[in-house]
Structures are given as structure tokens and as C-alpha cells.
Amino acid sequence: MSGSTPTPTSGSVNSSRRGRRSSTMGGMPLNDMPWWRWRANVRSALHMLSDPEFHETTWLAGQDGFGDVTDAVYRLVEDTWLDSWSAEKYVGTIFRDSGEAALVDVAVLRVLRIMHQVGADAPVSAYLEHHAWPEAVRAAREAHVRLATADGEDPDVPPRSLEVLRIMTGSA
């Protein structure tokens, strides 16, 4: 997740990939993953990052099936490249409008700043104890509520497991 020009990872397997490639956005094939899978992954990550009760009962407790903070951060930026460019690029595909994109950008920047300071392999407690964590949680919450509400879903239900996310998106 550096500032270098992103290139698609050849090691990832995605059943939605086609043999041919369409136009690209900064070197990333636009057909790598359907927009709704991207949105589901971004929403899942924001949901987990935005819920302090979830942090305590799931991440700190080491509950299986939900990944950890680093996993959520990677889900937020891995396929979207939001660590390299603004969510504004995805208005009309992943995000409905500039308002959604702006909220996502704030959340991404706050969470990434913490991850770079504590280290990607840091324990969950290092994130939760970081002085800027409450602001990152607030930013993730604002983005999560906006996206969930726009999709007609209750933003206050507990986050879904990664297995449920895989089933919902049809991911391998």
C-alpha cells in the first residue's frame, strides 16, 4: 500500500474476471471486479471499523470469522486502490455521489495514517489505543451510515462475518 503506481495482483483469483480486459483506470482493469462487490467490501470494512462495540467483542476477543483491523483496512483499499487515489474517481460506480466519496476519503486517510504509524501487523489493541483512533472510528461511522442508508439498510445492525460477505458477493 505504497504511493507507487498500482498494478493488479496476479496472484488473486476472482471468478468475475474475464479473459479480455476492458479499458483501465490508472492501470487497473475496470472489469476486475463488479462495482457492487467493491461497494460491499468497502461497506463491510467501514462497518467493522466504525463499531467500537464490535472492536471489543469481536476483534479484541479474537473471534474467528471477522478478520482483524488490518484485514478491514485492506478490504477497504485493496481492490479500489483508495490508498492511491480519491474515491471521487468512483462516483457513478461504487459511490452514488461526491458526498459519499468525500466521507469515504476521510475515513480511508484517517485509518491508513494509523496503520502506517502502528504497523500493519500490529495487534488490534495498538489501533484501539492510538490517540487518533476515535476520530478514525467517527469518520468510518459517518461513511458507513451514509452508504448503508443509501442502500436501504439499517446501519446499526452488527457487522456481518467475512463468510457472509463472501456469500453475498459470490466471491471465492
N, C-alpha and C positions, 0 to 999 in steps of 0.2 A: 504494500500500500504506500508506495513512494510517490513522489511528484513526477516520476518519469512518464513517458507516453505509454498508455496502457495497451497491452496486447492480449488477445483472448488466450486463455489457458488451454493448451492442447490436451491436458490430462483429464479435463472434466468430460463426463459423459452426460448427454442430455438427449432424451428421446425426441424432443421437439426440433432438433437440428435437422436440416435438410442437406442433401448433397451439394446443392448450389448455394452460393452466397449472394445476397442482395447488396444494395449499397451499404456503405459503412458510416458510422459516426465516430470520428476520431480513431479509426482503425478497428472499431468493434462492430461486428456484423449486426445489423438491425434485427435480423431474424434469429439471433442466438437463442432467445427465449421470448415467448409471448409476453406482451406488456402486462397482462393480468397476473402472470406468475411473478414478474418483477414487483408489481404492486403488492401482491400477497406477501412476498418476502420482506419488503420494506415495512409493510404494516405489522407483520409479526415481530420484527426486530424492534420497531418503535414501541409496540405494545409491551414487550418484555422490559425494555429499557425505561419505560415510563411508570412502572408499577412498583413502588417501594415495598409493598406487602409481598409481592412476588419475589423480590430480591431476597427478602428474609426467609420466606417459607420454602422457596424452591432453589435459588442459586446458592445462598449461604448454607442451606441444609444439604446441598449436593444431590438433590432429587434428580433421578435419571429422566431422560426424555425431553429435556428443555435446553440442552446445551448450557453455555455459560455466557458471561458478558462478552468475551472475545468472539464467540460464535455469533451472537446477536449483531455485533459490530460488523463482522464480515458479511453476514446476511444482508445487512443494510447497504453495504457498498460494493460487495463482490461482483455482482452481475450488472449493477447500474453504473459503476465507476464514479459514484458520488464523492469519492475521496480525491478525484481528479478534476471534476467539473461540476458546475451547478445543476441542481435539479430542474432549473428553468429549461434546460435542454429537452426535458421530458414532458413539458406541458403539452397536453393534447394526446399523450400516450399513457404514461404511468400516472401523471398528475393531471387533475382536471383544470387547474388554473394556477396563476402565478402565486396566489395566496398559499396554496398547498405547497408549492415548490419552495417558497421562502421559508416556511416553517420547517420543512424537511432539511433545508440547507443549514439552518441554525442548529438543529438537533445533531446533524452529522458533524458539523465543525466542533461543537462542544464535546461530543463523545470521543471523536478522534483525538482531540487535544489531550484528553485524559489518558486515552490508551497509549499515546506516544510518550506521555510522561511516566506512567506506571509500568509500561511494557505489555506487549500482547499476551505474554504468558503469566502475567501477574495473577494472584488469587483474586477471587471475587471481592474479598474484604478490602484489597488495595483500591479498587474502584470505588466501593461504597464509602470508604474513609477519606477519599480525596476531597479536598476543600471545595472543588468546583462541581462535585457530583450532584448536589441538589439542583443546581442550575441546568445541568445536562438532563436530569430527570424531568424538570419542568418543561424544557424545550421539547423533549421527546413526547411528553404528555400532550402538549399543545398540538403537535403534528399528528399524533395518534388520534386524538379526539376529532380533529378536522377530517382526516381521511376516513375513519370509521363512520362518522356521522354522514359524510358524503356518500358512503356505500350503503347507508341504511342499516348499519349495525350498531349495537349498544357498545360504546367504548369502555364500559365498566365491567364487562364480563371478564373472568380471569383469562390470561393468555393461553392459547392452545399449545399442545405439545408439538414437537417437530414432526412426529409421526402423523398427526392430524394435518399439519401443514403439507406434508408430502402427499397425503391422500387427496387433500383439497386441490392441489396444483397438478396432480398426476406426475409428480417428479419421481425419478428413480430412487 
